[in-house]
Amino acid sequence: MLEVVDVVVVNWNSGVQLADCIRSLEANALQNIGKIIIVDNGSTDSSAEGFELSDKVKVIRAGVNLGFGKACNLGASSCTSDFILFLNPDAFVYKDTIHSALSFMCHPDNQKIGVCGVQLRDENDHVARSCTRLPTANGLLVHAVGLDRFFPKLGHFMSEWDHSESRLVDHVIGAFYLIRRSLFEDLCGFDERFFVYLEDLDLSNRVKARGWNIQYLANVRAFHKGGGTSDKVKAKRLFYSLRSRVIYAFKHFSRVDAVLVLFATLLVEPFCRIAKALLSRSFSAVSETLTAYGYLSIWLMKRLFTKS
């Protein structure tokens, strides 16, 4: 029996990257694809135009930027195959990428694997560090002050590992995130409080908590540029990253640990970031940091005064 997957791609002003992504699916994996669902988050660059001509492609126009998690949930609501692949628009697949990943997931020995990721390579054909550990409060504190750059094992990013062998991991990033649809629906999908960043890590945390495993396949490859369209809005990108960290901490850690993460994020990290920017004479980075923390302060104040 030929296994099929529905592919959800969330687009926001991705330019030609989206067309490259869809072409790679149609050229290399069409026999294993039930449908391709593009959720367009209010793009203004016409990147989502013209795809309706394909029988397998469905375009959902949100009209506004819903955020990644909410848009993924919207796309997943139209899925009917046993598997869903969440694929970034700045990624594309090679011949046998999806076939090999599906074959692994459908093997009788792998019925407790809930999520599968593959080896991602960048424009220079370097292997991306695409797996992480589930973060601890101490790990996020280390990350806030930048110590994980010097001592990678102290943080949750697995940058010390070369990703050269297949293994069970805590998390594979959402650029290529293959999940059983029944499991995704059982977990009620992505937590939409995460506008962007860490929504995939939060989902992996809940996958593991339900007793499922997550597999990284080093022998199956896909391309991922990284950064994507968020390169265009660096201050907003930093704000959403910081905000997601705070949300994650208060969702998964004890109250004391979450407050420690919040204080480190607010009272230590900005000075570390600004000092680093000044040392490198990057005054734009100083401005971006100050802007991002301005956004974060406004968000925190709104939460404080809207809490009952």
LUMVEX-468508 format. One record per residue: residue in three letters; x negated, y, z of N, C-alpha, C, O in turn. Coordinates in steps of 0.2 Angstrom, whole numbers, padded with zeros to 4 digits, always signed. Layout:
BEGIN
alaXYZXYZXYZXYZ;...
end
This chain:
BEGIN
met-0004-0006+0000+0000+0000+0000-0004+0006+0000-0009+0007+0004;leu-0003+0011-0005-0007+0017-0005-0005+0022+0000+0001+0024+0000;glu-0009+0024+0005-0007+0029+0010-0008+0036+0007-0012+0037+0003;val-0003+0040+0009-0003+0047+0007-0003+0052+0013-0001+0050+0018;val-0005+0058+0012-0005+0063+0017-0002+0069+0014-0003+0070+0008;asp+0001+0073+0018+0003+0080+0016-0002+0085+0019-0005+0084+0024;val-0004+0089+0014-0009+0094+0016-0006+0101+0017-0002+0103+0013;val-0008+0104+0023-0006+0111+0024-0012+0115+0024-0017+0114+0028;val-0011+0121+0020-0016+0126+0019-0013+0132+0021-0008+0135+0018;val-0016+0136+0026-0014+0142+0028-0018+0148+0025-0024+0147+0025;asn-0015+0152+0021-0018+0157+0017-0017+0164+0020-0011+0166+0021;trp-0022+0168+0020-0022+0175+0022-0027+0179+0018-0033+0179+0020;asn-0025+0181+0012-0030+0185+0008-0037+0181+0007-0042+0184+0008;ser-0036+0175+0004-0042+0171+0003-0045+0172-0003-0050+0168-0005;gly-0042+0175-0008-0045+0177-0014-0045+0170-0018-0040+0166-0018;val-0051+0169-0022-0051+0164-0026-0053+0157-0022-0052+0152-0025;gln-0054+0158-0016-0056+0152-0012-0050+0147-0012-0050+0141-0012;leu-0044+0150-0011-0038+0146-0011-0037+0142-0017-0035+0136-0017;ala-0038+0145-0023-0037+0142-0029-0042+0136-0030-0041+0131-0032;asp-0049+0137-0028-0054+0132-0028-0052+0126-0023-0053+0120-0025;cys-0049+0128-0017-0047+0123-0013-0041+0118-0016-0042+0112-0016;ile-0036+0121-0019-0031+0118-0022-0033+0114-0028-0031+0108-0029;arg-0037+0116-0032-0040+0113-0038-0044+0107-0035-0043+0101-0039;ser-0047+0107-0030-0051+0101-0027-0046+0096-0025-0048+0090-0026;leu-0041+0097-0022-0036+0093-0020-0033+0089-0026-0032+0083-0026;glu-0031+0093-0031-0028+0090-0037-0032+0086-0041-0030+0081-0044;ala-0039+0088-0041-0044+0084-0045-0046+0078-0042-0048+0073-0045;asn-0047+0078-0035-0050+0073-0032-0046+0068-0027-0048+0063-0025;ala-0040+0070-0026-0036+0067-0021-0028+0066-0023-0024+0064-0018;leu-0026+0068-0029-0019+0068-0030-0015+0062-0029-0010+0062-0027;gln-0019+0056-0030-0015+0050-0029-0014+0048-0021-0010+0044-0020;asn-0018+0052-0017-0017+0051-0010-0013+0056-0006-0012+0057+0000;ile-0010+0061-0011-0006+0067-0008+0001+0066-0009+0003+0065-0015;gly+0005+0067-0004+0012+0067-0005+0014+0074-0007+0018+0075-0012;lys+0012+0079-0004+0013+0086-0006+0008+0091-0003+0005+0089+0002;ile+0007+0096-0006+0002+0102-0004+0007+0108-0002+0010+0110-0006;ile+0006+0110+0005+0010+0115+0007+0006+0121+0009+0002+0121+0013;ile+0007+0127+0005+0003+0133+0006+0008+0137+0010+0013+0139+0008;val+0005+0139+0016+0009+0144+0020+0005+0151+0019+0000+0152+0022;asp+0008+0156+0016+0005+0162+0015+0007+0167+0020+0013+0169+0021;asn+0002+0169+0024+0003+0174+0030+0003+0181+0028-0001+0185+0030;gly+0008+0183+0023+0008+0190+0021+0002+0193+0017+0000+0198+0018;ser-0001+0189+0013-0007+0191+0009-0005+0197+0005+0001+0197+0002;thr-0010+0201+0003-0009+0207-0001-0013+0206-0007-0014+0211-0011;asp-0017+0201-0008-0022+0200-0013-0019+0196-0019-0023+0194-0024;ser-0013+0194-0019-0010+0189-0024-0013+0182-0024-0013+0179-0029;ser-0017+0180-0019-0021+0174-0019-0016+0168-0019-0018+0163-0021;ala-0010+0169-0017-0005+0163-0017+0000+0163-0023+0005+0159-0023;glu-0002+0167-0028+0003+0167-0034+0001+0161-0039-0005+0159-0039;gly+0006+0159-0042+0005+0154-0048+0005+0147-0046+0005+0143-0050;phe+0005+0145-0039+0005+0138-0037+0011+0134-0038+0011+0128-0038;glu+0017+0138-0038+0023+0135-0039+0024+0131-0045+0029+0126-0046;leu+0020+0132-0050+0020+0128-0056+0018+0121-0056+0020+0116-0060;ser+0015+0119-0050+0013+0112-0049+0019+0108-0045+0022+0111-0040;asp+0020+0102-0047+0026+0099-0044+0024+0097-0037+0029+0096-0033;lys+0018+0096-0035+0016+0094-0029+0015+0100-0024+0014+0099-0018;val+0015+0106-0026+0013+0111-0022+0019+0115-0020+0024+0117-0024;lys+0020+0117-0014+0026+0121-0011+0023+0127-0007+0018+0126-0003;val+0025+0133-0009+0022+0139-0006+0028+0142-0001+0033+0143-0003;ile+0026+0142+0005+0030+0145+0010+0028+0152+0011+0022+0153+0013;arg+0032+0157+0010+0029+0164+0011+0032+0167+0017+0038+0168+0018;ala+0028+0168+0022+0030+0170+0029+0031+0178+0029+0035+0180+0033;gly+0028+0181+0024+0030+0189+0024+0026+0193+0028+0024+0199+0027;val+0023+0190+0034+0019+0193+0039+0014+0188+0041+0014+0182+0039;asn+0009+0190+0045+0003+0186+0047+0006+0183+0054+0006+0186+0059;leu+0008+0176+0053+0011+0173+0059+0005+0171+0064+0007+0169+0069;gly-0001+0171+0062-0006+0167+0065-0007+0160+0063-0003+0158+0059;phe-0013+0157+0064-0015+0151+0061-0010+0145+0064-0007+0141+0060;gly-0010+0145+0070-0006+0139+0073+0002+0139+0071+0004+0134+0070;lys+0005+0145+0072+0012+0146+0070+0013+0144+0063+0018+0141+0061;ala+0008+0146+0058+0009+0145+0051+0008+0137+0050+0011+0135+0046;cys+0003+0134+0053+0002+0127+0053+0009+0123+0055+0011+0119+0051;asn+0012+0125+0060+0018+0122+0062+0023+0123+0057+0027+0118+0056;leu+0024+0129+0054+0029+0130+0049+0028+0125+0043+0032+0123+0040;gly+0021+0125+0041+0020+0120+0035+0021+0113+0037+0024+0109+0033;ala+0019+0111+0043+0020+0104+0045+0028+0102+0046+0029+0096+0045;ser+0032+0107+0047+0039+0106+0047+0042+0103+0040+0047+0100+0040;ser+0038+0104+0035+0040+0102+0028+0037+0095+0027+0038+0092+0021;cys+0033+0092+0031+0029+0086+0030+0033+0080+0031+0037+0080+0036;thr+0032+0075+0027+0036+0069+0028+0031+0063+0028+0033+0057+0029;ser+0025+0064+0026+0020+0058+0025+0018+0056+0032+0019+0060+0037;asp+0015+0050+0033+0013+0048+0040+0007+0052+0042+0006+0052+0048;phe+0003+0055+0038-0002+0059+0040-0002+0066+0038+0001+0068+0033;ile-0004+0071+0042-0005+0078+0040-0012+0080+0040-0016+0078+0045;leu-0015+0083+0034-0021+0086+0034-0021+0094+0034-0018+0097+0030;phe-0023+0097+0040-0024+0104+0040-0031+0106+0037-0036+0104+0040;leu-0031+0110+0031-0037+0111+0028-0037+0119+0027-0032+0122+0025;asn-0043+0121+0028-0044+0128+0027-0044+0130+0020-0047+0126+0016;pro-0042+0136+0018-0043+0138+0011-0050+0139+0009-0051+0139+0003;asp-0055+0140+0013-0062+0141+0011-0065+0134+0012-0071+0134+0012;ala-0061+0129+0011-0064+0122+0011-0062+0118+0005-0057+0120+0002;phe-0065+0113+0003-0063+0109-0003-0065+0102-0002-0070+0101+0001;val-0062+0097-0005-0063+0090-0004-0067+0088-0011-0066+0090-0016;tyr-0071+0082-0009-0074+0079-0015-0070+0073-0017-0065+0071-0014;lys-0073+0069-0022-0070+0063-0024-0070+0058-0018-0076+0057-0015;asp-0065+0055-0016-0064+0050-0011-0064+0053-0004-0064+0049+0001;thr-0065+0059-0003-0065+0062+0004-0058+0060+0007-0059+0057+0013;ile-0053+0061+0005-0046+0060+0008-0045+0052+0008-0042+0050+0013;his-0046+0049+0002-0045+0042+0002-0049+0038+0007-0047+0034+0011;ser-0055+0040+0008-0060+0037+0013-0057+0038+0020-0057+0034+0024;ala-0055+0044+0022-0053+0046+0028-0046+0042+0030-0045+0040+0035;leu-0042+0042+0025-0036+0039+0026-0037+0031+0027-0033+0028+0031;ser-0041+0028+0023-0043+0021+0024-0045+0019+0031-0044+0014+0034;phe-0049+0024+0033-0052+0023+0040-0046+0023+0045-0046+0019+0049;met-0042+0028+0044-0036+0029+0049-0031+0023+0049-0028+0021+0054;cys-0031+0020+0043-0026+0015+0042-0029+0008+0044-0025+0003+0044;his-0035+0007+0045-0038+0001+0047-0035-0002+0053-0034+0002+0058;pro-0033-0008+0054-0030-0011+0060-0034-0009+0066-0032-0009+0072;asp-0041-0009+0065-0045-0008+0071-0045-0001+0074-0047+0001+0079;asn-0042+0004+0070-0042+0011+0072-0035+0014+0073-0034+0020+0072;gln-0031+0010+0076-0024+0012+0077-0024+0017+0083-0018+0020+0084;lys-0029+0017+0087-0029+0022+0093-0033+0028+0091-0034+0033+0095;ile-0035+0029+0085-0038+0035+0082-0032+0040+0080-0028+0038+0076;gly-0031+0045+0084-0026+0050+0082-0028+0055+0077-0024+0058+0074;val-0034+0057+0078-0037+0063+0073-0043+0061+0070-0047+0057+0074;cys-0044+0063+0064-0051+0062+0061-0053+0068+0058-0050+0072+0055;gly-0060+0069+0058-0063+0074+0055-0069+0071+0051-0071+0065+0052;val-0072+0075+0046-0077+0073+0041-0083+0077+0042-0083+0083+0045;gln-0088+0075+0039-0094+0079+0039-0093+0085+0034-0092+0084+0028;leu-0094+0091+0037-0093+0097+0033-0100+0100+0031-0104+0101+0035;arg-0100+0102+0025-0107+0105+0022-0105+0112+0019-0100+0113+0017;asp-0110+0116+0020-0109+0123+0018-0112+0125+0011-0114+0120+0008;glu-0113+0131+0010-0115+0133+0003-0122+0131+0001-0124+0130-0004;asn-0126+0130+0007-0133+0128+0006-0134+0120+0007-0140+0118+0008;asp-0128+0117+0007-0128+0110+0008-0131+0108+0015-0133+0102+0016;his-0130+0112+0020-0132+0111+0027-0126+0108+0030-0121+0109+0029;val-0128+0103+0035-0122+0100+0039-0120+0105+0044-0124+0107+0048;ala-0113+0106+0044-0111+0111+0049-0110+0107+0056-0108+0101+0056;arg-0111+0111+0061-0109+0108+0068-0102+0109+0069-0100+0114+0071;ser-0098+0104+0067-0091+0104+0067-0087+0101+0073-0081+0101+0073;cys-0091+0098+0077-0088+0094+0083-0090+0098+0089-0095+0101+0090;thr-0085+0097+0094-0087+0100+0101-0085+0096+0106-0081+0091+0106;arg-0087+0097+0112-0085+0094+0118-0079+0098+0121-0078+0104+0119;leu-0075+0095+0125-0069+0099+0128-0073+0104+0133-0077+0102+0137;pro-0071+0110+0132-0075+0115+0137-0073+0115+0144-0067+0113+0146;thr-0078+0116+0148-0077+0117+0155-0077+0124+0157-0079+0128+0153;ala-0075+0126+0163-0075+0133+0165-0083+0135+0166-0084+0140+0163;asn-0087+0130+0168-0094+0132+0168-0097+0133+0161-0101+0138+0160;gly-0095+0129+0157-0097+0130+0150-0095+0136+0147-0099+0139+0143;leu-0089+0138+0148-0087+0145+0145-0090+0151+0149-0091+0156+0146;leu-0092+0150+0155-0096+0155+0159-0103+0156+0155-0105+0161+0154;val-0106+0150+0154-0112+0150+0151-0112+0153+0144-0116+0157+0142;his-0107+0152+0140-0106+0155+0134-0105+0162+0134-0107+0166+0130;ala-0101+0165+0139-0100+0172+0140-0106+0176+0141-0106+0181+0138;val-0111+0173+0144-0118+0177+0145-0123+0175+0140-0128+0177+0140;gly-0121+0170+0135-0125+0169+0129-0131+0163+0131-0135+0162+0127;leu-0130+0160+0137-0136+0155+0138-0135+0149+0134-0140+0146+0133;asp-0130+0148+0131-0129+0141+0127-0133+0142+0121-0134+0137+0118;arg-0135+0148+0119-0139+0149+0113-0146+0146+0114-0149+0144+0110;phe-0148+0146+0121-0155+0144+0123-0155+0137+0126-0159+0133+0125;phe-0149+0135+0129-0148+0129+0132-0142+0126+0129-0137+0126+0133;pro-0141+0123+0123-0135+0121+0120-0131+0116+0124-0125+0116+0123;lys-0134+0112+0127-0131+0106+0131-0127+0109+0137-0122+0106+0139;leu-0128+0115+0139-0124+0118+0144-0117+0121+0142-0113+0121+0146;gly-0117+0122+0135-0110+0124+0133-0106+0118+0129-0108+0112+0130;his-0101+0120+0126-0096+0115+0123-0098+0113+0116-0096+0108+0113;phe-0101+0118+0113-0103+0117+0106-0109+0112+0105-0114+0112+0109;met-0108+0107+0101-0113+0102+0100-0118+0103+0095-0119+0099+0091;ser-0121+0109+0096-0126+0112+0091-0132+0108+0092-0137+0108+0087;glu-0133+0104+0097-0140+0101+0098-0139+0094+0095-0145+0091+0094;trp-0134+0092+0092-0133+0086+0089-0132+0087+0081-0129+0091+0079;asp-0136+0083+0077-0137+0084+0070-0131+0082+0066-0131+0082+0060;his-0126+0079+0069-0120+0076+0066-0121+0071+0060-0118+0071+0055;ser-0126+0067+0061-0128+0063+0056-0125+0056+0056-0126+0052+0052;glu-0122+0054+0062-0119+0048+0063-0112+0048+0065-0110+0053+0068;ser-0108+0043+0063-0101+0043+0065-0100+0041+0072-0104+0037+0075;arg-0095+0045+0075-0094+0043+0082-0088+0046+0085-0085+0050+0082;leu-0085+0044+0091-0080+0047+0094-0082+0053+0097-0087+0054+0100;val-0078+0058+0097-0079+0065+0099-0073+0068+0103-0068+0065+0103;asp-0074+0073+0106-0068+0076+0110-0064+0081+0105-0058+0081+0106;his-0068+0083+0100-0064+0088+0095-0068+0089+0089-0074+0089+0088;val-0064+0089+0083-0066+0091+0077-0063+0097+0075-0057+0098+0076;ile-0066+0102+0071-0063+0109+0070-0058+0108+0065-0057+0103+0061;gly-0053+0113+0065-0047+0113+0061-0048+0115+0054-0043+0115+0050;ala-0054+0115+0052-0056+0116+0044-0054+0110+0040-0051+0111+0035;phe-0055+0104+0043-0052+0098+0041-0050+0094+0047-0054+0091+0050;tyr-0044+0094+0048-0041+0091+0054-0035+0086+0051-0030+0088+0050;leu-0037+0080+0051-0032+0074+0049-0029+0071+0055-0032+0068+0059;ile-0022+0072+0056-0019+0069+0062-0013+0065+0060-0010+0066+0054;arg-0011+0060+0064-0005+0056+0062+0001+0061+0064+0001+0064+0069;arg+0006+0061+0059+0011+0066+0060+0015+0064+0066+0018+0069+0069;ser+0016+0058+0067+0020+0056+0073+0017+0059+0080+0021+0061+0084;leu+0010+0059+0080+0007+0061+0086+0008+0069+0086+0009+0072+0091;phe+0007+0072+0080+0007+0079+0080+0014+0082+0082+0015+0087+0086;glu+0020+0078+0080+0026+0080+0082+0028+0078+0089+0031+0082+0093;asp+0025+0073+0092+0026+0071+0099+0023+0077+0103+0025+0078+0109;leu+0017+0080+0101+0014+0085+0105+0017+0092+0103+0014+0097+0106;cys+0022+0092+0099+0025+0099+0097+0020+0103+0094+0021+0109+0094;gly+0016+0100+0090+0011+0104+0086+0006+0109+0090+0005+0108+0095;phe+0004+0114+0086+0000+0119+0089+0003+0123+0094+0009+0125+0093;asp+0000+0125+0099+0003+0130+0104+0002+0137+0101-0003+0140+0099;glu+0008+0140+0099+0008+0146+0095+0006+0152+0099+0006+0158+0096;arg+0004+0152+0106+0002+0157+0109-0005+0159+0107-0008+0165+0108;phe-0009+0154+0104-0015+0155+0101-0014+0158+0094-0012+0154+0089;phe-0015+0164+0093-0014+0167+0086-0019+0164+0081-0018+0162+0076;val-0026+0164+0083-0031+0161+0079-0037+0160+0084-0038+0163+0089;tyr-0040+0154+0083-0046+0152+0087-0043+0148+0093-0039+0150+0097;leu-0046+0142+0094-0045+0137+0100-0038+0134+0100-0037+0130+0104;glu-0034+0136+0095-0028+0132+0094-0029+0125+0092-0025+0120+0095;asp-0034+0123+0088-0036+0116+0087-0039+0113+0093-0038+0107+0094;leu-0043+0116+0096-0046+0114+0102-0041+0112+0108-0042+0107+0111;asp-0036+0116+0108-0031+0115+0113-0027+0109+0111-0025+0105+0115;leu-0026+0108+0104-0022+0102+0102-0026+0096+0103-0024+0091+0105;ser-0033+0096+0102-0037+0090+0103-0037+0088+0111-0037+0083+0112;asn-0037+0093+0115-0037+0092+0122-0030+0088+0124-0031+0083+0128;arg-0025+0090+0121-0018+0087+0122-0018+0080+0119-0015+0075+0122;val-0022+0079+0113-0022+0072+0110-0026+0068+0115-0024+0062+0116;lys-0031+0070+0117-0035+0066+0122-0032+0064+0128-0032+0058+0131;ala-0028+0069+0131-0024+0068+0137-0019+0063+0136-0017+0059+0141;arg-0016+0062+0130-0011+0056+0128-0014+0050+0127-0011+0045+0126;gly-0021+0049+0128-0024+0043+0127-0026+0041+0120-0029+0035+0119;trp-0026+0046+0116-0028+0045+0109-0036+0046+0108-0038+0050+0112;asn-0039+0044+0103-0046+0045+0102-0047+0050+0095-0042+0050+0091;ile-0052+0053+0095-0054+0058+0089-0060+0055+0086-0065+0054+0090;gln-0060+0054+0080-0066+0051+0076-0069+0056+0072-0066+0060+0068;tyr-0076+0057+0072-0080+0061+0067-0083+0056+0062-0086+0051+0064;leu-0082+0057+0055-0085+0052+0050-0091+0056+0047-0089+0060+0043;ala-0097+0053+0048-0102+0057+0045-0103+0054+0038-0107+0058+0034;asn-0100+0049+0036-0101+0046+0029-0096+0048+0024-0096+0046+0018;val-0091+0053+0026-0086+0056+0022-0087+0063+0022-0088+0066+0028;arg-0088+0067+0017-0090+0074+0016-0084+0078+0013-0080+0076+0009;ala-0084+0084+0015-0080+0090+0012-0085+0096+0013-0089+0096+0016;phe-0082+0101+0009-0086+0108+0009-0082+0112+0013-0076+0113+0013;his-0086+0117+0017-0083+0122+0021-0087+0128+0021-0093+0128+0024;lys-0085+0133+0019-0089+0140+0018-0090+0142+0025-0096+0144+0027;gly-0085+0143+0029-0085+0145+0036-0084+0153+0036-0086+0156+0031;gly-0082+0156+0042-0080+0163+0042-0074+0165+0039-0070+0168+0042;gly-0073+0163+0032-0067+0164+0029-0065+0171+0028-0070+0175+0028;thr-0059+0173+0028-0057+0180+0027-0058+0184+0033-0057+0190+0033;ser-0059+0181+0039-0059+0184+0045-0066+0188+0045-0067+0193+0049;asp-0071+0187+0040-0077+0191+0040-0075+0198+0039-0079+0203+0040;lys-0069+0200+0036-0067+0206+0034-0065+0211+0040-0064+0217+0040;val-0063+0207+0046-0060+0211+0051-0064+0208+0058-0061+0205+0062;lys-0070+0210+0058-0074+0207+0063-0072+0209+0071-0072+0205+0075;ala-0070+0215+0072-0067+0217+0078-0061+0214+0080-0061+0211+0086;lys-0056+0213+0076-0050+0209+0077-0052+0202+0078-0049+0198+0082;arg-0057+0199+0074-0059+0192+0075-0062+0191+0082-0060+0186+0085;leu-0066+0196+0084-0069+0195+0091-0063+0195+0096-0063+0192+0101;phe-0058+0200+0095-0053+0201+0100-0049+0194+0101-0048+0192+0106;tyr-0047+0191+0095-0043+0185+0095-0047+0179+0098-0044+0175+0102;ser-0054+0179+0097-0058+0174+0100-0058+0175+0108-0057+0170+0111;leu-0059+0181+0110-0059+0182+0117-0052+0181+0120-0051+0178+0126;arg-0047+0183+0117-0040+0182+0120-0038+0174+0120-0036+0172+0125;ser-0040+0171+0115-0039+0163+0115-0043+0160+0121-0040+0155+0124;arg-0049+0162+0122-0053+0159+0127-0049+0160+0134-0049+0156+0138;val-0046+0166+0135-0043+0168+0141-0036+0163+0142-0035+0160+0147;ile-0033+0163+0136-0027+0159+0136-0028+0151+0138-0025+0148+0142;tyr-0034+0149+0134-0036+0142+0135-0038+0141+0143-0036+0136+0146;ala-0041+0145+0146-0044+0145+0153-0038+0144+0157-0038+0140+0162;phe-0033+0148+0157-0027+0148+0161-0022+0143+0160-0019+0141+0164;lys-0023+0140+0154-0019+0134+0152-0022+0127+0155-0018+0123+0157;his-0029+0127+0155-0032+0120+0156-0036+0120+0162-0038+0114+0164;phe-0038+0126+0165-0042+0126+0171-0038+0127+0177-0032+0130+0177;ser-0041+0126+0183-0038+0129+0189-0038+0136+0189-0041+0139+0185;arg-0033+0139+0193-0033+0146+0194-0039+0150+0195-0041+0155+0192;val-0043+0147+0200-0049+0150+0202-0054+0150+0196-0057+0155+0195;asp-0055+0144+0193-0059+0144+0187-0057+0148+0181-0061+0152+0178;ala-0051+0149+0180-0048+0153+0175-0050+0160+0176-0052+0164+0172;val-0049+0162+0183-0050+0169+0185-0058+0171+0184-0060+0176+0182;leu-0062+0166+0185-0069+0167+0184-0071+0168+0177-0075+0172+0175;val-0068+0164+0173-0069+0165+0165-0067+0172+0163-0070+0175+0159;leu-0061+0174+0166-0058+0180+0164-0063+0186+0166-0065+0190+0162;phe-0066+0186+0172-0070+0191+0175-0077+0191+0171-0079+0196+0169;ala-0079+0185+0169-0085+0185+0165-0084+0187+0158-0089+0191+0156;thr-0078+0186+0155-0077+0189+0149-0076+0196+0149-0078+0199+0144;leu-0073+0199+0154-0072+0206+0154-0078+0210+0157-0079+0216+0155;leu-0081+0207+0162-0086+0211+0166-0093+0210+0164-0098+0214+0166;val-0095+0204+0161-0102+0202+0160-0103+0202+0152-0108+0205+0150;glu-0099+0199+0148-0100+0198+0141-0101+0204+0137-0105+0204+0133;pro-0096+0209+0138-0097+0215+0134-0104+0218+0134-0107+0221+0129;phe-0107+0218+0140-0113+0222+0141-0119+0217+0138-0123+0220+0135;cys-0118+0211+0138-0123+0207+0135-0122+0208+0127-0128+0208+0124;arg-0116+0208+0125-0116+0209+0118-0118+0216+0115-0122+0216+0110;ile-0117+0221+0119-0119+0228+0117-0127+0228+0118-0130+0231+0114;ala-0130+0225+0123-0137+0225+0124-0140+0222+0118-0145+0224+0115;lys-0138+0216+0116-0140+0212+0110-0140+0217+0104-0144+0217+0100;ala-0134+0220+0103-0133+0224+0097-0138+0230+0097-0141+0231+0091;leu-0139+0233+0103-0144+0239+0103-0151+0236+0101-0155+0240+0098;leu-0153+0231+0104-0159+0228+0103-0161+0227+0096-0166+0228+0093;ser-0155+0225+0092-0156+0223+0085-0154+0229+0081-0154+0229+0075;arg-0153+0235+0084-0151+0241+0081-0145+0241+0076-0145+0244+0071;ser-0140+0236+0078-0134+0235+0075-0129+0240+0078-0125+0237+0082;phe-0128+0246+0076-0123+0250+0079-0116+0248+0077-0111+0250+0081;ser-0115+0245+0071-0109+0243+0069-0106+0238+0074-0100+0237+0076;ala-0111+0233+0076-0109+0228+0081-0107+0231+0088-0103+0228+0091;val-0110+0236+0090-0108+0240+0096-0101+0242+0095-0097+0241+0100;ser-0100+0246+0090-0093+0248+0088-0088+0243+0088-0082+0243+0091;glu-0089+0237+0085-0085+0231+0084-0083+0228+0091-0078+0227+0093;thr-0089+0228+0095-0088+0225+0102-0083+0230+0106-0078+0227+0110;leu-0084+0236+0106-0080+0241+0110-0073+0241+0107-0068+0241+0111;thr-0072+0241+0101-0065+0240+0098-0062+0234+0100-0056+0234+0102;ala-0065+0228+0100-0062+0222+0102-0060+0222+0109-0055+0219+0111;tyr-0064+0225+0113-0063+0225+0121-0057+0230+0122-0054+0229+0127;gly-0057+0235+0118-0051+0239+0118-0044+0236+0117-0039+0236+0121;tyr-0044+0232+0112-0038+0227+0110-0037+0223+0116-0031+0222+0118;leu-0042+0219+0119-0041+0215+0124-0038+0218+0130-0034+0215+0133;ser-0041+0224+0132-0038+0227+0138-0031+0229+0137-0027+0228+0142;ile-0029+0231+0131-0022+0233+0130-0018+0227+0130-0012+0227+0133;trp-0020+0221+0128-0016+0215+0128-0015+0212+0135-0010+0210+0137;leu-0021+0213+0139-0021+0211+0146-0016+0215+0150-0012+0213+0155;met-0016+0222+0149-0011+0226+0152-0004+0225+0151+0000+0225+0155;lys-0003+0223+0145+0004+0221+0143+0006+0215+0146+0012+0215+0149;arg+0002+0210+0147+0003+0204+0150+0005+0205+0158+0009+0202+0161;leu+0001+0210+0160+0001+0211+0168+0008+0214+0169+0011+0212+0174;phe+0010+0219+0165+0016+0223+0167+0022+0219+0164+0028+0222+0166;thr+0022+0214+0160+0028+0210+0158+0029+0204+0161+0034+0201+0160;lys+0024+0202+0166+0025+0196+0170+0030+0198+0175+0030+0203+0179;ser+0035+0193+0176+0040+0194+0181+0037+0192+0188+0040+0193+0193;
end
